[in-house]
Amino acid sequence: MTEQMTGETFEFTFVLSEAPTDEQLDSLFEAGGDDATPELNLKTNTGSLHFAREAPTLAEALVSALHTIEAAGLHAVAVESNDLVTLRDIAARTGRTYEGVRLLATGQRGPGAFPPPMSSRGAALYSWVQVADWFDAVFGPDAPALPSEFDRTIATADHLIRARALAGGESGVLAGLVGT
């Protein structure tokens, strides 16, 4: 008797550290990854796995897919997300001018407390989830569409997977930086 999974089907994409081999793809299928579609770029030796995974929640689908990836001997380094944005992206998403958004971000217009950039050198990158929440708090009904819970969970998973990949063997020690 097979166990029936209840929930809905969630679609998302994990970015891999390198293009998987045929043997790893076979292992992925054997580990339960028959719901994954690989995309390979052999020129750059990169790959990704697009999942259509059934689970009670998106978070459970992401964790389950990650376990499947790791069981196949593959290494995820990110979850594809549209969370990191520039001021130009924010302007386009909010229907404002670049200059208007720049003035909001620098506190020269509006109430201040604009979310800080997630980068400090070169082109500033912001979290769209944080920026959209700020617009909602400041402008209310005139704010741009808020990110869905799906977008928020995907963005969070992406940041956590990237941090985990960067930490390597130190992830256990650094886990204390992430509060519950």
C-alpha positions in Angstrom: 0.0 0.0 0.0 1.4 3.4 -1.0 1.1 6.4 1.2 -0.9 9.2 -0.4 0.6 12.7 -0.1 -2.0 15.4 0.6 -1.6 19.0 -0.2 -1.0 21.0 -3.4 1.7 21.1 -6.0 4.3 23.8 -5.6 6.7 24.8 -8.3 10.2 26.2 -7.6 13.7 25.9 -8.9 16.9 25.0 -7.1 20.2 26.2 -8.5 23.0 23.6 -8.3 26.7 24.1 -7.7 27.5 22.3 -11.0 25.8 20.5 -13.8 24.7 17.0 -12.7 26.0 14.0 -14.4 23.8 11.3 -15.9 24.6 9.1 -12.9 23.5 11.9 -10.5 20.3 12.4 -12.4 19.6 8.7 -12.1 20.3 8.9 -8.4 17.9 11.9 -8.2 15.1 9.9 -9.8 15.8 6.9 -7.5 15.8 9.3 -4.4 12.3 10.5 -5.3 13.1 13.3 -7.6 11.0 12.2 -10.5 9.1 15.5 -10.1 12.2 17.5 -11.0 13.1 18.7 -14.5 16.9 19.4 -14.9 18.2 22.3 -16.9 21.9 22.0 -17.8 24.3 24.5 -19.3 27.3 22.3 -20.2 29.3 25.4 -21.4 29.4 26.9 -18.0 29.0 23.5 -16.1 25.9 24.8 -14.3 22.5 23.3 -13.7 19.2 23.8 -12.0 16.3 21.5 -11.0 12.7 22.8 -11.5 10.4 20.9 -9.1 6.7 20.4 -9.2 6.4 18.9 -5.7 3.3 18.0 -3.8 3.3 18.8 -0.1 1.0 20.3 2.5 3.0 23.6 2.5 5.6 25.3 0.3 8.2 25.2 3.1 7.7 21.4 3.4 8.0 21.0 -0.4 11.3 23.0 -0.4 12.8 21.0 2.5 11.7 17.7 0.9 13.2 18.6 -2.4 16.4 19.7 -0.8 16.7 16.4 1.0 16.1 14.6 -2.4 18.8 16.7 -4.0 21.3 15.9 -1.3 20.4 12.2 -1.3 21.4 12.2 -5.0 24.8 13.7 -4.1 24.0 17.1 -5.6 24.5 20.5 -3.9 22.0 23.3 -4.0 23.4 26.8 -3.8 20.3 28.9 -4.3 16.5 28.9 -4.9 15.6 31.0 -7.9 13.9 34.1 -6.6 13.0 37.6 -7.8 13.7 39.1 -4.4 16.9 41.0 -5.0 16.1 44.3 -6.8 17.8 47.6 -7.7 16.3 51.0 -7.2 15.4 50.9 -11.0 13.6 47.6 -10.4 11.7 49.1 -7.4 10.7 52.1 -9.6 9.3 49.8 -12.3 7.5 47.5 -9.8 5.9 50.5 -8.0 5.1 52.7 -11.0 7.3 55.4 -9.7 10.3 57.2 -11.2 13.8 56.1 -10.4 14.5 59.6 -8.9 11.4 59.3 -6.7 12.5 55.9 -5.3 16.1 57.1 -4.9 14.8 60.0 -2.8 12.7 57.7 -0.7 15.6 55.3 -0.2 18.0 58.1 0.9 15.4 59.6 3.3 15.2 62.8 1.3 11.5 62.2 0.7 8.9 60.3 2.7 9.0 59.3 6.4 12.4 57.6 6.3 13.3 54.1 7.5 13.5 52.7 4.0 14.8 49.2 4.2 18.6 49.2 4.0 20.3 47.6 0.9 21.5 44.0 1.2 24.7 45.1 -0.4 27.0 47.9 0.4 29.3 48.3 -2.6 28.5 48.9 -6.2 24.9 48.8 -7.2 22.7 48.6 -4.1 20.5 45.5 -4.0 17.4 45.5 -1.9 15.0 42.8 -0.7 11.7 43.2 -2.7 9.8 41.6 0.2 11.2 44.2 2.7 10.7 47.1 0.3 7.1 46.1 -0.5 6.3 45.7 3.2 7.7 49.3 3.7 5.6 50.7 0.8 2.5 49.0 2.3 3.2 50.4 5.8 3.8 53.9 4.4 1.4 54.2 1.5 -1.3 51.7 2.4 -3.9 51.1 -0.3 -1.7 53.0 -2.8 1.2 50.7 -2.2 2.3 48.2 -4.9 1.0 44.7 -4.8 2.5 43.0 -1.8 4.6 39.9 -2.3 2.5 36.7 -1.9 3.3 34.2 0.9 4.8 32.1 -1.9 7.3 35.0 -2.9 8.1 35.6 0.8 8.9 31.9 1.4 10.9 31.5 -1.8 12.9 34.6 -0.9 13.6 33.3 2.6 14.6 29.9 1.3 16.9 31.5 -1.3 18.7 33.5 1.4 19.0 30.5 3.7 20.3 28.2 1.0 22.8 30.8 -0.2 24.0 31.3 3.4 24.3 27.6 3.9 26.3 27.2 0.7 28.6 30.0 1.7 29.1 28.7 5.2 30.1 25.3 4.0 31.4 23.2 7.0 30.8 26.1 9.4 27.0 26.1 9.0 26.5 24.3 12.3 28.4 26.9 14.2 26.8 29.8 12.4 23.3 28.3 12.8 23.0 30.4 16.0 22.8 33.5 13.8 19.3 32.4 12.6 16.7 32.9 15.3 13.5 31.0 15.5 
